[in-house]
Amino acid sequence: MTERAGRSMKRWNGAARVALLAFAALTVQCAGARVRPPPQDLDAEPVAFRSSSGSDIHGWFVRGRPHAGAVVLLHGIGESRLTMVDRARFLCAAGYSVLLIDFRAHGESPGDETTYGALESRDARAAVEFVRSALPSERVGVIGISMGGAAALLGETPLPVQALVLESVYPTIRDAVRDRLRAWLGPIGPPFTGLVLHSIFPRDGVTPGDLRPIDRIGEQTAPVLVAAGTADRYTTRSESRALFERARSPKELWEVDHAAHVDLHAFAPAEYERRIGAFLARYLREAGAAASRLAGGRR
């Protein structure tokens, strides 16, 4: 082997190690974190309920105005309900009831490892069922961020909700891995996609074939709003548009100028609250829902 070839091999081996270590950091157990008490201004009560994922799901529940609608907030990978507090404040100020949860293996909810939305879909369903049991007369919506949005789509059947907001959601796990490798390592990253997938799957019986939200979004019965940053390198603009194209109408696409794979509410709070607020009101408030049904009947 020539000296140049040896240097090239070392560089590729080093890149492979970096790729595997980076994804290993995303697969470690995130549960057991101590979550501080809920902010006093939310007036939230701690709750816990069982999920068929095998975990007891912990969260905060805020009761809003009667007949004003309810929203379930689903965080991203490696995060917890704490990252959803500002969204909860905005929704509570608008009168919605709100449930913020920690997915299995995140925050206070026990679990061994994340499955990128597959088993977490059972936690999402358990959260919706909790709200429906507590508030049987309310229309329910979901806001899911990245993995949380994938979890909202990947259940065996569509979630029984009236509105879905999907932020920065990957179309397939292969896309998600390839995009991150390209972002972290440049053009030498994507060839390691197969190696990384082989190293982390199967896990808890989940395979890459189970992690294709783009194949499930067309099954959803609720109106969908897809939100994505135009500068997102982890879920590209073309991937978000492909996800949106597969959704049924009624649907909306909000491309957030210059935003990366970040908290879109923190990036553009006023526009977020205007757009997401209008979407939720249209389908979760009685007047808006009635107008939407009437408009649908005229088409």
GUZAFI-692051 format. One line per 5 residues: their letters; for each residue x, y, z of N, C-alpha, C. Coordinates in pm, whole numbers, plus 32768, in hexadecimal, padded with zeros to 4 digits. Layout:
N
A = X Y Z X Y Z X Y Z  ...
//
This chain:
299
MTERA = 8055 7F88 8000 8000 8000 8000 8058 807C 8000  803C 80D9 7FA7 8089 8154 7FA0 806C 81AC 801A  80C6 820B 8033 80B2 8266 80A4 8031 82B6 8092  8016 82E0 8015 7F9C 832C 7FFA 7F20 82D8 8013  7F23 8259 7FE7 7EB2 8201 7FFF 7E9F 81E8 8094
GRSMK = 7F0E 81DD 80DB 7F04 81C8 816B 7EC3 823D 81B1  7EEA 82B7 8188 7EAC 832E 81C3 7E17 8333 81A4  7DF4 830E 8128 7D66 830D 8102 7D18 82A8 8155  7D52 8231 8168 7D0E 81CB 81B8 7CFB 81FA 8247  7D62 8239 8281 7D56 826B 830A 7CE9 82D5 8314
RWNGA = 7CE2 832B 82AC 7C7C 8394 82AD 7BF0 8357 82A9  7BDE 82F1 8254 7B5C 82AF 824B 7B3B 8264 82CB  7B9D 8222 8305 7B84 81DB 8384 7B60 823E 83F2  7BA5 82B1 83F2 7B86 8317 8456 7AFA 834D 8442  7AD4 8363 83C6 7A4D 8394 83AA 79E4 832F 83D5
ARVAL = 79FF 82AF 83BE 79A0 8247 83E6 798F 8246 847D  79FE 8257 84C7 79F4 8258 855A 79A4 82D1 8589  79BF 8344 854A 7974 83BC 856F 78DF 83A8 8556  78BC 836E 84E4 7830 8357 84C3 77ED 82FC 8528  7831 828F 854A 77F6 8230 85A9 77E9 826C 8634
LAFAA = 784F 82B7 865F 7849 82F5 86E3 77DB 835E 86E9  77CB 83AA 867C 7763 8412 8679 76DA 83D5 8688  76C1 8367 8641 763D 832A 864C 762E 82DD 86CD  769B 82AC 8705 7692 826D 8788 7661 82D1 87F0  768A 834F 87E0 765E 83B6 883E 75C9 83CC 8838
LTVQC = 758A 83AF 87C4 74FA 83C1 87B6 74AC 8348 87E6  74F0 82D9 8804 74A9 825F 8828 74B6 823E 88BB  7502 828B 8906 7511 826F 8994 748E 828D 89DC  7480 824E 8A4F 7406 8263 8A9D 7401 82F3 8ACE  7393 8335 8AB3 7381 83C0 8ADC 7326 83CB 8B56
AGARV = 72F3 835B 8B87 7295 835D 8BF7 72E0 8370 8C7A  7292 838A 8CE2 72CB 8398 8D67 72EE 8427 8D88  72E0 8482 8D27 72FD 850E 8D41 7295 8547 8DA1  72C4 8596 8DFC 7269 85D5 8E5B 722C 8650 8E1A  71AA 8651 8E0E 7164 86C3 8DD3 7132 871C 8E43
RPPPQ = 7157 879B 8E3B 712E 87F7 8EA5 7096 8806 8EA6  705D 883C 8F12 6FCC 8850 8F17 6F9E 88A9 8EA4  6F20 889D 8E7C 6EEF 88EE 8E0C 6EF3 8983 8E2D  6F0A 89D6 8DCA 6F07 8A67 8DE1 6E82 8A90 8E20  6E88 8AE9 8E80 6E0F 8B0F 8EC8 6DA7 8B4F 8E6C
DLDAE = 6DD5 8B93 8E05 6D74 8BD8 8DAF 6D23 8B77 8D5A  6D4E 8AF8 8D50 6D01 8A96 8D03 6C8F 8A58 8D54  6C9C 8A5B 8DD8 6C37 8A1D 8E2E 6C1E 898C 8E03  6C8D 8942 8DF0 6C86 88B8 8DBE 6C8A 8854 8E31  6C49 87E3 8E1B 6C4E 8776 8E7C 6CA3 8704 8E45
PVAFR = 6CFC 86C9 8E96 6D48 8656 8E68 6CEA 85DF 8E51  6D01 8595 8DE5 6CB0 8520 8DC6 6D0C 84AF 8D9A  6CDA 8435 8DA0 6D21 83C0 8D6E 6CB9 835B 8D41  6CD7 8314 8CD5 6C7B 82AF 8CA1 6CCD 8246 8C57  6C93 81D2 8C47 6CD8 8160 8C0B 6CCE 8166 8B74
SSSGS = 6D3C 8143 8B31 6D3F 8137 8A9F 6D5A 80A7 8A79  6D25 807C 8A09 6D3F 7FF4 89D9 6DCF 7FE5 89A6  6E1E 8052 89A8 6EAD 8046 898B 6EF5 8001 89FE  6EB0 7FF3 8A70 6EEC 7FB6 8AE5 6F1A 8019 8B4D  6F07 8098 8B33 6F35 8101 8B8E 6EBF 8146 8BD1
DIHGW = 6ED8 817C 8C47 6E7A 81D8 8C88 6E9F 8264 8C5A  6E44 82A5 8C16 6E60 8327 8BDA 6E3E 8395 8C3D  6E9F 83EC 8C57 6E8E 845B 8CB4 6E7C 84DD 8C67  6E2F 8538 8CA1 6E18 85B6 8C5D 6DD6 861D 8CB6  6DB1 868B 8C79 6D65 86F7 8CBA 6CE5 870E 8C6C
FVRGR = 6C7A 8725 8CB5 6BF7 873A 8C77 6BBD 87BD 8CA7  6B94 880F 8C48 6B57 8892 8C66 6ACA 8893 8C2F  6A6A 88B1 8C83 69DF 88BA 8C56 69C0 8949 8C28  698D 8955 8BB0 696D 89D8 8B78 68D8 89F6 8B82  68AA 8A4F 8B2C 681D 8A73 8B2C 67CB 8A01 8AF1
PHAGA = 6754 89E8 8B27 66FE 8981 8AEC 66DF 89A0 8A5A  66E1 8938 8A09 66BF 8940 8979 6720 8996 8929  6798 89AC 8960 67FE 89FB 8918 6863 89A3 88D1  685A 891E 88E2 68B7 88C4 88A1 692A 889C 88FC  696E 8830 88D6 69E0 87FD 8923 6A50 87D8 88C3
VVLLH = 6ACC 87E5 88F2 6B41 87CA 889E 6BA4 8775 88EB  6BD6 870C 88AA 6C3F 86B6 88E0 6CC3 86E0 88A2  6D2A 86F6 88F4 6DAD 8722 88C5 6E11 86B0 88CE  6E53 8690 885D 6EAE 861F 8852 6F39 8652 882C  6F99 8641 8885 7020 8679 8872 7075 8624 8814
GIGES = 70EE 8654 87F8 714C 860F 87A2 71A9 85B3 87EE  7203 8570 87A5 725C 850E 87DF 72C0 8551 883E  72DA 850E 88AF 7339 8540 8910 7307 85B6 8961  7287 85D8 8953 7250 864C 8999 71E9 861F 89FF  7196 8679 8A2D 712E 8659 8A8F 70BF 86C0 8A82
RLTMV = 705C 86B4 8AD8 6FED 8713 8AD5 701C 87A3 8AEC  7092 87B4 8B2C 70C2 883B 8B49 70D4 888D 8ACA  70F8 884C 8A5B 710D 8896 89DF 708A 88C5 89A1  701A 8897 89D7 6F97 88BA 89A0 6F4E 8923 89F4  6F90 8954 8A5C 6F4C 89AD 8ABA 6F1F 8A2F 8A79
DRARF = 6F72 8A6A 8A23 6F48 8AE8 89E5 6ED2 8AD4 8987  6ECC 8A63 8942 6E55 8A45 88F1 6DDC 8A36 894B  6DEF 89F5 89BC 6D80 89E4 8A1A 6D4D 8A6A 8A4C  6DA8 8AC6 8A67 6D7E 8B4B 8A96 6D28 8B91 8A2D  6D53 8B8C 89B1 6D08 8BCB 8945 6C7D 8B8C 8937
LCAAG = 6C77 8B08 8940 6BF7 8AC3 8930 6B9B 8ADB 89A7  6BD4 8ADA 8A1E 6B82 8AF1 8A96 6B4A 8B7F 8A96  6B9A 8BDE 8A69 6B6A 8C68 8A62 6AF4 8C74 8A02  6AF0 8C1A 89A0 6A81 8C1B 8940 6A0B 8BC7 8970  6A14 8B8D 89E7 69A5 8B45 8A22 69A6 8AAF 8A11
YSVLL = 6A0A 8A78 89C8 6A0E 89E8 89B2 6A35 899D 8A31  6A01 8924 8A3F 6A3A 88C5 8A9E 6AB5 8889 8A5D  6B1C 886B 8AAD 6B9C 883F 8A74 6BD4 87CB 8AC6  6C07 8766 8A7F 6C50 86F9 8ABE 6CDD 86F7 8A84  6D41 8703 8ADC 6DCE 86F7 8AB6 6E00 8673 8AF1
IDFRA = 6E40 861E 8AA0 6E6F 859E 8AD3 6F05 858D 8ABD  6F3E 852E 8B07 6FC3 84F9 8AEA 6FB0 8471 8AA7  6FE7 845F 8A30 6FE3 83DC 89F1 702E 8373 8A44  7014 82F5 8A28 7061 8288 8A65 70F7 82A4 8A53  7143 8283 8ABC 71D5 8297 8ABA 71FD 8329 8AAD
HGESP = 71A4 8385 8AD4 71C2 8413 8AD3 718A 8451 8B53  71CC 84BA 8B83 7199 8501 8BF8 7180 84A4 8C6D  7106 84A9 8CA4 70E3 8455 8D17 70A3 83D1 8CEF  7090 83B9 8C6E 7051 833C 8C42 70BB 82D1 8C2F  70AE 825F 8C72 7116 81F8 8C6A 711B 81B4 8BE2
GDETT = 718E 8176 8BC7 71A1 812C 8B4A 7234 8119 8B30  7254 80B7 8ADC 72E0 8095 8AC4 731E 80E5 8A53  72D3 80FC 89E6 730C 8141 8974 729D 8178 891C  72BF 81DD 88CF 725F 8217 8873 7252 81C0 87F7  71DE 81C6 87B7 71CA 8180 8737 71A1 81E2 86CA
YGALE = 71C2 8262 86DA 71B5 82C7 8671 7125 82DF 8643  70C5 82B9 8696 7039 82D3 8676 6FE3 8258 866A  7020 81E1 8660 6FD2 8166 864C 6F84 8142 86CA  6FC7 811B 8735 6F80 80FD 87B1 6F4B 817C 87F1  6F8C 81EB 87D6 6F59 826B 880A 6ECF 828B 87D2
SRDAR = 6EAB 8250 8760 6E24 8264 872A 6DBB 8231 878B  6DDE 81CB 87D9 6D81 8197 883E 6D72 81FA 88B1  6DDD 823F 88D1 6DD4 82A8 8938 6D7C 831B 8908  6D8A 833F 8888 6D36 83A8 884F 6CA3 8382 8857  6C85 8305 8837 6BFA 82D8 883E 6BC7 82D9 88CE
AAVEF = 6C1B 82AB 892B 6BF3 82AC 89B8 6BD8 833A 89E9  6C27 839A 89B8 6C13 8426 89DF 6B8F 845B 89AA  6B71 843D 892C 6AF1 8469 88F2 6A7D 8428 893D  6A8A 83A8 895C 6A1E 8362 89A5 6A0C 839C 8A30  6A7A 83C6 8A71 6A70 8406 8AF4 6A1D 8486 8AEA
VRSAL = 6A3B 84D8 8A86 69F2 8557 8A76 6960 853C 8A55  6946 84DB 8A00 68BC 84BC 89DB 686D 8488 8A53  68AF 843E 8AAA 686B 840E 8B22 6851 847F 8B84  68B2 84DA 8B93 68A3 8549 8BF1 6843 85B3 8BBE  6841 85C7 8B38 67F1 8632 8AFC 67A3 85F9 8A86
PSERV = 673F 85A6 8AA0 66FD 855E 8A33 66B4 85B7 89CE  6694 8630 89F2 664A 8686 8994 66A4 86E0 8940  6729 86D9 8956 6784 8734 8910 67B7 86F8 888E  67CB 874D 882B 6814 8728 87B3 68A9 872E 87D3  68F6 86D0 879F 6981 86BF 87C8 69DF 86CE 8751
GVIGI = 6A4B 8716 8766 6AB4 8724 8702 6B3A 86F6 873A  6B9B 86E5 86E3 6C22 86BB 8708 6C87 8716 86C3  6CED 873F 870E 6D63 877E 86D4 6DD8 8722 86F0  6E17 86ED 8687 6E87 8691 8695 6F04 86CA 8655  6F72 86C9 869F 6FF0 8703 8672 7051 8693 864C
SMGGA = 7080 8690 85D2 70E5 8630 85A5 70B8 85A2 85C8  70FB 855E 8625 70D0 84D7 864B 7041 84D6 867E  7018 8541 86C2 6F8F 8548 86F4 6F2A 8549 8684  6F4B 858C 8615 6EF4 8589 85A1 6EF1 8501 855F  6F65 84BF 855A 6F69 8436 8525 6F13 83DA 857A
AALLG = 6F1B 83E9 85FD 6ECA 8396 8657 6E36 83AC 863F  6E0F 8427 861D 6D82 8443 8602 6D50 83FC 8585  6DAC 83D6 852C 6D86 8398 84AC 6D95 8301 84AA  6DEA 82C8 84FE 6E16 823F 84ED 6DC4 81D5 8536  6D56 81FC 8575 6D02 8199 85B8 6CC0 813A 8555
ETPLP = 6C8C 80CB 858A 6C4A 8068 8535 6BD1 80A3 84ED  6B8C 80FF 852D 6B1C 8146 84F1 6B2D 81DB 850D  6AEE 8232 84BE 6AFC 82C2 84D6 6ACC 82EA 8561  6B0E 834D 8599 6AE3 8381 861A 6A56 83BD 860D  6A01 83A8 8670 6979 83E0 866C 6977 8472 8695
VQALV = 69AD 84C7 863E 69B5 8556 865B 697A 85A5 85E7  6967 8627 85FE 692B 867E 8599 698F 86DD 8556  6A0D 86DC 8583 6A73 8732 8546 6AFD 86FB 8567  6B56 86FC 8503 6BE0 86CE 8514 6C40 873A 84E3  6C99 8767 853B 6D05 87C1 8516 6D87 8772 851D
LESVY = 6DCD 8767 84AE 6E46 8716 84A3 6EBA 8772 8482  6F17 877F 84E1 6F88 87DA 84CF 7009 878C 84B9  704E 87A8 844B 70D4 8773 8431 70D8 86DB 843B  7079 8699 83FA 706B 8607 8404 70B3 85C3 8390  7105 8560 83AF 714D 8517 8347 70ED 84BF 82F7
PTIRD = 7103 84AF 8274 70AD 8457 8225 70CB 83C3 823B  714C 839F 8244 7176 8316 8263 71F0 831E 82BD  7209 82B6 830B 727E 82B7 8363 72FE 82B5 8310  72FB 8276 829B 7371 8277 8244 7392 8307 821A  732C 8354 81F6 7342 83E1 81D5 737E 842B 824C
AVRDR = 7346 8413 82C2 7373 845A 833A 7405 843D 8357  742D 83BE 834D 74B8 8399 8366 7514 83D4 82FC  74EF 83C7 827D 7543 83F9 8211 7556 8491 821C  74EA 84D9 8239 74F2 856B 8242 754F 8596 82B3  7548 8551 8323 759E 8575 8394 7630 8555 8377
LRAWL = 7648 84E6 8337 76D1 84C4 8313 770B 852B 82B2  76BA 855A 8255 76E8 85C1 81F7 7703 8643 8242  76AB 8666 829F 76BD 86E2 82EC 7739 86DC 8344  7753 8668 837F 77C4 865A 83DC 7849 8644 8396  7848 85F7 8328 78C5 85C9 82ED 78DB 85FB 825E
GPIGP = 787A 8643 8225 7888 866F 819C 786C 85FD 813A  78A3 8604 80C2 7882 85A2 805A 78AF 8514 8079  790E 8501 80D6 7937 8478 80F7 78D6 8436 8159  7875 8483 818E 781A 844B 81F2 77B1 83EC 81BD  7764 8410 8154 76F5 83BB 8126 7719 832A 8109
PFTGL = 7793 830A 80D5 77B0 827C 80BD 77AD 8225 813A  77B2 8262 81B2 77AE 8215 822D 771F 81FC 825E  76BC 8228 8211 7630 821A 823C 760D 818A 825D  762E 812F 8202 760D 80A2 8219 7653 806A 8294  76D1 8090 82A9 771C 8061 831D 76DB 8090 839F
VLHSI = 76B2 810F 83A2 7674 8144 841B 75EE 80FF 8435  759D 80EF 83CD 751C 80AC 83DF 7530 801D 8411  7593 7FD9 83DA 75AE 7F4F 8405 75DB 7F4B 8497  761E 7FB5 84C4 7653 7FB5 854D 75E7 7FD2 85B5  757A 8015 858F 7516 803A 85F3 7491 7FF0 85E5
FPRDG = 7482 7FA2 857B 7408 7F54 8568 742A 7EC2 8550  73CB 7E67 8578 734A 7E85 85B8 735D 7EAA 864C  72FE 7EF4 8682 72FB 7F14 8711 726C 7F0B 8742  725A 7EC0 87AC 71D4 7EA6 87E2 7176 7E73 8775  71AD 7E27 8717 715B 7DEF 86AC 713F 7E4E 863A
VTPGD = 7172 7ECA 8641 715A 7F2F 85DA 71C8 7F29 8571  71A2 7F2E 84F2 7200 7F31 8484 71EF 7FB3 8436  724F 7FD5 83DF 723F 804F 838E 71BD 8052 833D  718C 7FDC 8315 7110 7FD9 82CA 7097 8006 831A  70A3 8005 839F 7036 8033 83F5 7037 80CA 8407
LRPID = 709E 810B 83D5 70B2 819A 83F0 70AB 81E9 836D  7034 81E9 8332 701C 822E 82B5 6F9C 8283 82C2  6FA3 82F3 8309 6F2C 8349 8316 6EEF 8371 8291  6F3F 837B 8228 6F0A 83A4 81A6 6EA6 833F 8170  6EB3 82C0 819A 6E54 825A 816E 6DD3 825C 81BF
RIGEQ = 6DD2 82A6 822F 6D5F 82A3 8289 6D10 8325 8289  6D4D 8390 8259 6D08 8412 8263 6C89 8413 8210  6C87 83CB 81A1 6C10 83C8 814D 6B9B 837F 818B  6BB3 8332 81F6 6B48 82EA 823B 6B02 8340 82A2  6B3C 83B2 82C4 6B06 8404 8331 6A80 843F 8309
TAPVL = 6A24 8441 8366 699E 8476 834D 6990 8507 8378  69EF 8539 83C7 69E9 85C2 83F8 6A2C 8621 8397  69FE 869E 8390 6A47 8703 8344 6AD7 870E 8378  6B34 8728 831E 6BC3 8728 833E 6C02 87AE 8319  6C56 87E0 8372 6CAD 8850 8353 6D3C 8821 8361
VAAGT = 6D89 8829 82F5 6E17 8805 82F6 6E68 8885 82FF  6EBD 8890 8365 6F13 8905 8377 6FA4 88D8 8370  6FF6 8925 8329 7082 88FF 8318 70D7 8978 82FB  7153 8976 8328 71B0 89E1 830D 71EE 89D4 8284  71FE 8A43 823D 7239 8A3D 81B6 72CE 8A21 81BB
ADRYT = 730F 8A34 822F 739F 8A1A 823C 73BA 899D 8290  7357 8947 829C 7366 88CD 82EC 73BB 8868 829E  742C 8840 82D6 7481 87DC 8295 7463 874F 82C5  7416 8742 8332 73F4 86BE 8367 7375 8686 8326  7319 86DE 8303 72A3 86BA 82B4 7298 8724 8248
TRSES = 72C0 8704 81D0 72D1 8768 8169 724B 879D 8138  7253 880E 80F4 71DB 884E 80BF 7192 87F1 805F  71DC 87AC 8009 719D 8751 7FA9 7159 86DC 7FF0  7195 86AD 805D 7158 863F 80A9 70D7 866B 80ED  70D6 86E4 8125 705D 8717 8164 6FEE 872A 80FD
RALFE = 7013 8758 8086 6FAF 8768 801D 6F79 86E1 7FEF  6FD1 867C 7FE9 6FA4 85F7 7FC3 6F43 85C0 802B  6F5F 85D7 80AC 6F05 85AC 8116 6E7E 85F1 8107  6E81 8673 80EF 6E06 86C1 80DE 6DB5 868E 8068  6DF7 866E 7FFA 6DB0 8641 7F82 6D63 85C0 7F9C
RARSP = 6D95 856C 7FF4 6D52 84EC 8011 6CD9 84FC 806C  6CCD 856D 80B1 6C5D 8582 810E 6BDC 859B 80C1  6B6D 8574 80FD 6AEA 8592 80C4 6AC4 8623 80DF  6A6C 8656 808E 6A30 86D8 80AB 69C0 86C5 8111  69A7 872B 8165 69E7 87AD 8168 6A72 87A7 81A8
KELWE = 6ACD 87F3 8171 6B57 87F5 81A3 6B95 887D 8187  6BFB 889D 81D5 6C43 891B 81C6 6CD8 8902 81D3  6D27 8952 818C 6DB9 894D 8196 6DEC 89D5 81BE  6E3A 89D8 822A 6E7B 8A54 8255 6F12 8A3F 8251  6F54 8A83 81F4 6FE5 8A7E 81EB 701E 8AF8 8231
VDHAA = 7069 8AE1 829C 709A 8B4D 82F1 7120 8B7D 82BA  7121 8BF5 8283 7199 8C29 8242 7210 8C2C 82A0  7280 8BF3 8271 7302 8BF6 82B4 730A 8B9E 8331  72A1 8B59 8355 72A4 8B05 83CC 72E7 8A7F 83AD  7336 8A4F 8409 7375 89CB 83FD 7320 8966 844A
HVDLH = 735E 88F8 8477 7316 8893 84C5 7313 88C4 8556  72C1 8928 856C 72BF 896E 85ED 722F 8976 861F  7221 89AC 8697 719D 89C6 86CF 715D 8A36 867C  70FC 8A13 862B 70C1 8A76 85D1 7073 8AE1 861D  703C 8ABD 8691 6FF7 8B22 86E1 7059 8B89 8716
AFAPA = 70CE 8B5A 8746 7132 8BB7 8778 716E 8C0A 8707  7176 8BD1 868F 71B4 8C15 861D 715C 8C86 85E9  70DA 8C6C 85E0 707E 8CD0 85AA 6FFD 8CCF 85FC  7003 8CFD 867A 6F91 8CEC 86D4 6F10 8D2F 86A6  6F19 8DA9 8676 6E9E 8DF0 864F 6E5B 8DAB 85D8
EYERR = 6EAA 8D8A 8572 6E71 8D48 84FC 6E41 8CBC 851E  6E8B 8C77 8575 6E61 8BF1 85A0 6DD8 8BF7 85E2  6DCA 8C51 8640 6D4C 8C58 868A 6CD9 8C84 8630  6CF6 8CD7 85CE 6C8D 8D00 8570 6C62 8C8B 8518  6CC3 8C48 84DB 6CA2 8BDD 847C 6C6C 8B61 84C2
IGAFL = 6CB4 8B33 8528 6C89 8AB9 856E 6C08 8AD4 85BA  6BFE 8B4B 85F5 6B83 8B6E 863C 6B0B 8B6E 85E2  6B19 8BA6 8569 6AA9 8BA9 850B 6A83 8B1D 84DE  6AE6 8AC9 84C4 6ACC 8A3F 8499 6A80 89F2 8506  6AB0 89FB 8580 6A6E 89B2 85ED 69E1 89E7 8605
ARYLR = 69D0 8A6A 8603 694B 8AA2 8619 68EA 8A75 85AD  691B 8A69 8532 68C5 8A41 84C3 6889 89B7 84D9  68D6 895D 8515 68A8 88D2 851F 6885 88A5 85AD  68AC 88F3 8612 688E 88CA 869B 6823 891E 86DF  6806 8992 86A6 679D 89E6 86DE 671D 89CD 8691
EAGAA = 66AE 89CF 86D5 662F 89A9 8697 660E 89FD 861B  661E 8A81 8624 65FC 8AD7 85B3 6656 8ABB 853D  66D9 8AAE 8558 6737 8A94 84EC 6720 8A0C 84AE  6706 89A7 8500 66EF 8920 84CC 6671 891C 8477  6607 8962 84A3 658B 8963 8457 65A0 89A7 83D1
ASRLA = 65EC 8A15 83CF 6606 8A5B 8352 6657 8A04 82F3  66B7 89B8 832A 6709 8960 82D6 66B5 88EF 829B  665B 88BA 82E8 6605 884F 82B5 65AA 8884 8247  6577 88FF 8259 6520 893C 81F5 656C 8955 8173  65E8 898A 8182 6639 89A5 810B 665B 8924 80C2
GGRR = 6675 88B9 810F 6693 8838 80D1 661C 8802 8086  65A4 8819 80B8 652C 87EA 8074 6510 8834 7FF4  6544 88AE 7FE6 652E 88FE 7F6E 6590 88DA 7EFE  6600 8898 7F22 6665 887A 7EBC 663A 8804 7E66
//
